[in-house]
Amino acid sequence: MKQVMVLGSGFMGSGIAQVCAAGGLDVLLWDLERSLVEKSIAKIAAGLDARVTKGKETVERQKEILSHLSPTTDLKDAAKAELIIEVVVEDDAIKHKVLSEVESYAPESAYLATNTSYIPITSLAASLKRPERFIGLHFFGPVPAMKLLEIIRGSQTSDETLEMALAFAQQIGKTSVVVNKDTPGFVVNRINAAMRLEAYHIYHEGIASIPDIDNAMRLGLNHPMGPFELNDMSGLELGLSGLETMLRRTGEERWRPEPEVYERVERGELGRKTGKGWYDYSDGVKKPRTDL
């Protein structure tokens, strides 16, 4: 494989583009506005600059990686791609629209993939003419640092497409796990959502404070971050959307979030990016909240 197209230049899309470029693939990075893509590529360059400064990357390697990245705002460029990875907003309708449109421009030999965290692959494949060439490639952020790639088969995903995905993972230096049953949340997010929900319950019931729950998970189970810290990093609205997807698609009440989650999201307190979430980041450092 030589040419990949990544749809979406946000945090995850830019990370996927970077690891593909580092794996020697030519990458078309797409978004609705060229300024968004150029900003994303500039951030990739800045991150590589930092690695060069720390002696973790050479200038030559940095230039080589960046040379593989090309910005585009034209979905018709999918005609050049062997693999197209959709990384747009976690919304069924938007994903269906983007995937069906890009498939119409892609060669029949091209493979399509989605980086969805919770939406079943079979559901997204319903809008495609070639569902057998569609697969889930679930990366974890920050993508350059995280080793895992979940590969999820839809009900119509072919063996050939699975073999492509396994080879692709190896080419970009990721360790893959295969999810054979297409279920909401797959493996990691299903387990993580259940753990986060239990943390919500413990806080809601007054059993322990948010900092103590996080400390317990970090020091007791050697997790790098506690569930509330991790939720603040990824975004409370994304975590809530994932839980609502689990609740809606399984019909199981065990996936219903506690009221405190809705309250923070409704107030726009989404975590680090807004300055407040489960913790207060308004001064640039994480502090327990004293205003609730």
C-alpha positions as CSV (number, residue, x, y, z in Angstrom):
1,M,0.0,0.0,0.0
2,K,1.3,3.5,-0.9
3,Q,-1.6,6.0,-0.8
4,V,-4.0,6.7,2.1
5,M,-6.6,9.4,2.5
6,V,-7.7,10.6,6.0
7,L,-11.0,12.3,6.3
8,G,-10.9,14.8,9.2
9,S,-7.9,16.8,10.4
10,G,-8.7,17.1,14.1
11,F,-6.8,15.5,17.0
12,M,-7.4,11.9,15.9
13,G,-7.3,12.5,12.2
14,S,-3.9,14.4,12.3
15,G,-2.5,11.7,14.5
16,I,-3.5,9.0,12.1
17,A,-2.1,11.0,9.2
18,Q,1.2,11.3,11.0
19,V,1.6,7.6,11.8
20,C,0.7,6.7,8.2
21,A,3.3,9.2,6.9
22,A,5.9,7.8,9.4
23,G,5.1,4.4,8.0
24,G,6.1,5.6,4.5
25,L,2.6,6.1,3.1
26,D,1.6,9.1,1.1
27,V,-1.3,10.8,2.9
28,L,-4.0,13.0,1.6
29,L,-5.4,14.8,4.7
30,W,-8.9,16.2,4.0
31,D,-11.1,18.6,5.8
32,L,-13.8,21.1,4.9
33,E,-11.5,24.1,5.0
34,R,-7.9,24.2,3.8
35,S,-6.9,26.4,6.8
36,L,-8.0,23.5,9.1
37,V,-5.7,21.0,7.3
38,E,-2.8,23.4,7.1
39,K,-3.1,24.1,10.9
40,S,-3.1,20.4,11.5
41,I,0.0,19.8,9.5
42,A,1.7,22.7,11.3
43,K,0.9,21.0,14.6
44,I,2.4,17.8,13.4
45,A,5.5,19.7,12.3
46,A,5.7,21.4,15.7
47,G,5.4,18.1,17.5
48,L,8.2,16.6,15.4
49,D,10.3,19.8,16.1
50,A,10.0,19.0,19.8
51,R,11.2,15.5,19.2
52,V,14.1,16.7,17.3
53,T,15.0,19.1,20.1
54,K,14.9,16.3,22.6
55,G,17.1,14.1,20.4
56,K,14.2,11.6,19.7
57,E,14.0,12.4,16.0
58,T,16.4,13.5,13.4
59,V,15.8,16.5,11.1
60,E,16.1,14.3,8.1
61,R,13.4,12.0,9.5
62,Q,11.2,14.9,10.3
63,K,11.5,16.2,6.7
64,E,10.8,12.7,5.3
65,I,7.5,12.4,7.4
66,L,6.3,15.8,6.4
67,S,7.0,15.2,2.8
68,H,4.4,12.4,2.8
69,L,1.6,14.8,3.9
70,S,-0.6,16.6,1.4
71,P,-3.6,18.8,2.3
72,T,-6.9,18.6,0.4
73,T,-10.5,19.9,0.6
74,D,-11.7,17.9,-2.4
75,L,-13.3,14.5,-1.7
76,K,-12.8,13.6,-5.4
77,D,-9.1,13.1,-4.5
78,A,-10.3,9.8,-3.1
79,A,-9.8,8.5,-6.7
80,K,-6.0,8.4,-5.8
81,A,-6.4,6.4,-2.6
82,E,-6.0,2.7,-1.8
83,L,-7.3,3.1,1.7
84,I,-9.7,5.9,3.0
85,I,-10.0,6.3,6.7
86,E,-13.0,8.3,8.0
87,V,-12.3,10.3,11.2
88,V,-15.1,12.8,11.2
89,V,-17.4,13.7,14.1
90,E,-19.0,10.8,16.0
91,D,-22.4,11.2,14.5
92,D,-24.2,8.4,12.5
93,A,-25.8,10.7,9.9
94,I,-22.6,12.7,9.2
95,K,-20.6,9.5,8.9
96,H,-23.1,7.9,6.5
97,K,-23.1,11.0,4.3
98,V,-19.3,11.4,4.2
99,L,-18.7,7.7,3.6
100,S,-21.3,7.3,0.9
101,E,-20.0,10.4,-0.9
102,V,-16.3,9.5,-0.7
103,E,-17.1,5.9,-1.9
104,S,-18.6,7.4,-5.1
105,Y,-15.2,8.9,-6.0
106,A,-13.0,6.1,-4.8
107,P,-11.7,3.3,-7.1
108,E,-13.7,0.0,-6.8
109,S,-10.4,-1.5,-5.5
110,A,-10.1,0.9,-2.6
111,Y,-10.8,0.0,1.0
112,L,-12.9,2.2,3.3
113,A,-12.5,2.3,7.1
114,T,-13.9,4.3,10.0
115,N,-12.3,5.3,13.3
116,T,-15.6,5.3,15.2
117,S,-15.4,4.6,18.9
118,Y,-18.9,3.2,19.5
119,I,-21.0,3.0,16.3
120,P,-21.2,-0.5,14.9
121,I,-19.4,-1.1,11.6
122,T,-22.3,-3.0,10.1
123,S,-24.6,0.0,10.7
124,L,-22.2,2.4,8.9
125,A,-21.7,-0.1,6.1
126,A,-25.5,0.1,5.3
127,S,-24.9,3.3,3.2
128,L,-22.1,1.7,1.1
129,K,-22.2,-0.1,-2.2
130,R,-19.2,-2.2,-1.3
131,P,-19.6,-3.1,2.4
132,E,-17.3,-6.1,2.0
133,R,-14.4,-3.6,1.6
134,F,-15.3,-1.6,4.7
135,I,-13.8,-2.2,8.2
136,G,-13.3,-0.5,11.5
137,L,-9.8,0.8,12.4
138,H,-10.1,2.2,15.9
139,F,-7.0,4.2,16.9
140,F,-6.4,5.6,20.4
141,G,-5.1,9.1,21.2
142,P,-2.6,10.5,21.1
143,V,-2.2,8.2,18.0
144,P,1.7,8.5,17.6
145,A,2.1,7.4,21.2
146,M,-0.6,4.7,21.6
147,K,0.4,1.3,20.3
148,L,-3.0,-0.4,19.9
149,L,-5.2,-0.6,16.8
150,E,-8.6,-2.3,17.2
151,I,-9.7,-3.9,13.9
152,I,-13.4,-4.5,13.8
153,R,-15.2,-6.6,11.2
154,G,-18.7,-5.8,10.1
155,S,-21.1,-8.5,9.2
156,Q,-20.1,-8.2,5.5
157,T,-16.4,-7.4,5.9
158,S,-14.4,-9.8,3.7
159,D,-11.4,-11.9,4.7
160,E,-9.4,-9.9,2.1
161,T,-10.3,-6.6,3.8
162,L,-9.3,-8.0,7.2
163,E,-5.9,-9.2,5.8
164,M,-5.4,-5.7,4.4
165,A,-6.1,-4.1,7.8
166,L,-3.7,-6.5,9.6
167,A,-0.9,-5.7,7.1
168,F,-1.7,-1.9,7.4
169,A,-1.4,-2.1,11.2
170,Q,2.0,-3.7,10.8
171,Q,3.2,-1.2,8.2
172,I,2.4,1.8,10.5
173,G,3.9,0.1,13.6
174,K,0.7,-0.7,15.5
175,T,-0.2,-3.8,17.5
176,S,-3.6,-5.0,16.4
177,V,-6.4,-6.9,18.1
178,V,-9.3,-8.2,16.0
179,V,-12.9,-7.7,17.2
180,N,-14.8,-10.5,15.6
181,K,-18.3,-9.5,16.8
182,D,-19.4,-6.0,15.8
183,T,-20.8,-4.6,19.1
184,P,-21.0,-1.0,20.4
185,G,-17.8,0.0,22.1
186,F,-15.9,-2.9,20.8
187,V,-13.3,-4.1,23.4
188,V,-11.5,-1.2,25.0
189,N,-14.3,1.4,25.1
190,R,-16.8,-1.1,26.3
191,I,-14.6,-2.0,29.3
192,N,-13.5,1.7,29.8
193,A,-17.1,2.9,29.7
194,A,-18.2,0.3,32.3
195,M,-15.3,1.4,34.6
196,R,-16.1,5.1,34.1
197,L,-19.7,4.5,34.9
198,E,-18.8,2.8,38.1
199,A,-16.6,5.7,39.0
200,Y,-19.6,8.0,38.4
201,H,-21.7,5.8,40.7
202,I,-19.1,5.9,43.5
203,Y,-18.9,9.7,43.3
204,H,-22.7,10.1,43.0
205,E,-23.2,7.9,46.1
206,G,-20.8,9.9,48.1
207,I,-18.4,7.0,48.7
208,A,-15.3,8.9,47.7
209,S,-14.2,12.2,46.1
210,I,-13.2,12.6,42.5
211,P,-9.4,13.0,43.4
212,D,-9.5,10.0,45.7
213,I,-11.2,7.8,43.1
214,D,-8.6,8.8,40.5
215,N,-5.7,8.3,43.0
216,A,-7.1,4.9,43.9
217,M,-7.1,3.8,40.2
218,R,-3.7,5.2,39.5
219,L,-2.0,3.8,42.6
220,G,-4.1,0.7,43.1
221,L,-4.3,-0.6,39.5
222,N,-1.3,1.3,38.1
223,H,-3.5,3.2,35.5
224,P,-1.6,6.2,34.1
225,M,-4.7,8.3,34.7
226,G,-7.8,8.0,36.8
227,P,-11.2,7.8,35.1
228,F,-12.1,11.4,35.8
229,E,-8.7,12.7,34.6
230,L,-9.0,10.6,31.4
231,N,-12.6,11.9,30.8
232,D,-11.3,15.5,31.2
233,M,-8.6,14.8,28.6
234,S,-10.8,13.2,26.0
235,G,-13.9,15.5,26.6
236,L,-17.0,15.0,28.7
237,E,-19.3,15.4,25.8
238,L,-17.6,12.6,23.9
239,G,-17.8,10.3,26.8
240,L,-21.4,11.1,27.3
241,S,-22.1,10.5,23.6
242,G,-20.5,7.1,23.8
243,L,-22.5,6.1,26.9
244,E,-25.7,7.3,25.2
245,T,-24.8,5.2,22.1
246,M,-24.3,2.1,24.3
247,L,-27.6,2.8,26.1
248,R,-29.5,3.3,22.8
249,R,-28.0,0.4,20.9
250,T,-28.1,-2.2,23.7
251,G,-31.3,-1.0,25.5
252,E,-29.6,-1.9,28.7
253,E,-30.1,0.6,31.6
254,R,-26.7,-0.2,33.1
255,W,-25.2,2.2,30.5
256,R,-27.2,5.2,31.7
257,P,-24.9,8.0,33.0
258,E,-25.4,9.8,36.4
259,P,-27.1,13.3,36.4
260,E,-23.7,15.0,37.2
261,V,-22.4,14.1,33.8
262,Y,-25.3,15.8,32.0
263,E,-25.1,18.8,34.3
264,R,-21.4,19.5,33.4
265,V,-22.0,18.9,29.7
266,E,-25.0,21.2,29.7
267,R,-22.9,23.9,31.4
268,G,-20.2,23.5,28.7
269,E,-17.7,22.2,31.2
270,L,-16.2,19.6,28.9
271,G,-12.8,19.1,30.5
272,R,-9.3,20.5,29.8
273,K,-10.3,22.2,26.5
274,T,-12.9,24.4,28.3
275,G,-10.9,25.0,31.5
276,K,-13.3,23.0,33.6
277,G,-14.7,19.5,33.8
278,W,-14.3,17.2,36.7
279,Y,-11.3,19.3,37.6
280,D,-10.5,23.0,37.3
281,Y,-7.9,23.9,34.7
282,S,-8.6,27.7,34.6
283,D,-5.1,28.6,35.9
284,G,-3.4,26.1,33.5
285,V,-2.9,23.4,36.1
286,K,-5.3,20.7,37.3
287,K,-6.9,21.5,40.6
288,P,-9.9,19.9,42.5
289,R,-13.0,22.0,42.0
290,T,-14.1,24.1,44.9
291,D,-17.1,25.8,43.2
292,L,-19.6,22.9,43.3
